[in-house]
Amino acid sequence: MSAIATAAALSLPISFSRPTKFGNKRCVRGGFGVFAIIGEEGGLVERKNPWTTLFDVEDPRSKVPQYKGKFVDVHQALEVARYDIQYCDWKARQDVLAIMLLHEKVVEVLNPLAREFKSIGTLKKELAELQEKLAQAHNQVHISEARISAALDKLAFMEILVNEKKLQDRNTTGSDLLLPTPSTSPSSLDTVKRRLPKKRLNVSGPVQAYHARLRNFWYPVAFSGDLKDDTMVPIDCFEEPWVLFRGKDGKPGCVQNTCAHRACPLHLGSVNEGRVQCPYHGWEYSTDGKCEKMPSTKLLNVKIRALPCFEQEGMIWIWPGDDPPTADLPSLLPPSGFQIHSEVVMELPVEHGLLLDNLLDIAHAPFIHTSTFAKGWSVPSLVKFFTHASDLQGYWDPYPIDMEFRPPCMVLSTIGISKPGKLKGQSTKECTTHLHQLHVCLPSSRNKTRLLYRMSLDFAPILRHFPFMQHLWRHFSEKVLNEDLRLVLGQQERMLNGENVWNWPVSYDELGVRYRLWRDSLERGSK
């Protein structure tokens, strides 16, 4: 009777499971297990669950200050936020406990002794019911995790407001905070967050001229294989026209795509002995921009602008800034064990920042890419990007994808190829095959981006020798990109009309937000 008396004293419900051959009985009280065994004289002797201490946490809802429907000052709001954390902690413990108890129930069902008293059909039915309950319990854990994340964000923000004393005059301006008390509703914390003033990104209105500091980087602008000895590659970079070609020594050069004579586009001409020749009157320019030949007239000392230009690891790089170029170029090669299978260049009618926003987001995949790589993906109950406090790289959960934004305009990602939309928390390291992607978003102009895409695999090397595979990869890349493009173009249209495309970031927007903060910081001159 000791177990029953203990439960009654705590005013908690109990229930007993079916006794086994050993005479064991189990009861559940208040969300955690209490075990009892039959003593020598037939009485019940309590045996403590080793997990009792972990789950023996009081429900904090009875102690929450009753501010519902009232205007509160910032200190009261902070107090409510702290109680939210306590409630979320308590609820998460209950969710985890539910999973543990269900697992124990599975063990009981599968007990060889228990199987002697049950038919196969009964066992299958019980296991199916338990499996369904476990799936629901795991889903509830994801919801609790989202609640905790939202509550922590709210608490951190409220502490900032208290420290900076930003709400001293809120009572008179009518912008006090109206907060609900914590509840078991999944949307309660989201409701609180929506009513809190928040420091938001503002990306709206016409695209402003690019800041000079954004130019002071090495930019990859073309793949080496696209620049032959007798060809030119015209590009736009920061709203200026340039042309790439190879000099007599085979090294690449980048000069202004405008003849000094009559402003004719040089890329309409040809390459003659390592010099680009204007199609209008035949003036020829070397890779340093000097005019070395003027047919039918006296040679004058004429020079057009040329940019520092280098070739490294299969890519052509330029430095469009006014500051002296740095000595080292970053490496964009895929990780060890990968082989490059495809290199694609596309000109897109969208501002490069919006394109980067899209590439740094994977949560949209099961909604947008339903006819390409995300076909058949389920929609997770929670998608998050995990990273360190000051990093621009990290990994996605539940997708096995590692991702990095590398300044000034590159996105690198490694994807585990094992039905990523259906994996539950599996990391890229646990996958046996991978796809590595490089996206370079060159800011051609305020409404145009030159995209360089490189795809590498760590399996199936024989595919590199099939001549049609490059066309197949390009077709697939364009199909995926077009799924994104129609939405990003819609964003751009509304942004130009004054809408904020970063109006309310959530947890899976972490990397995109960090890109925007990096860019804002750079333009302000912060280190």
Disulfide bonds with the S-S distance in Angstrom:
none
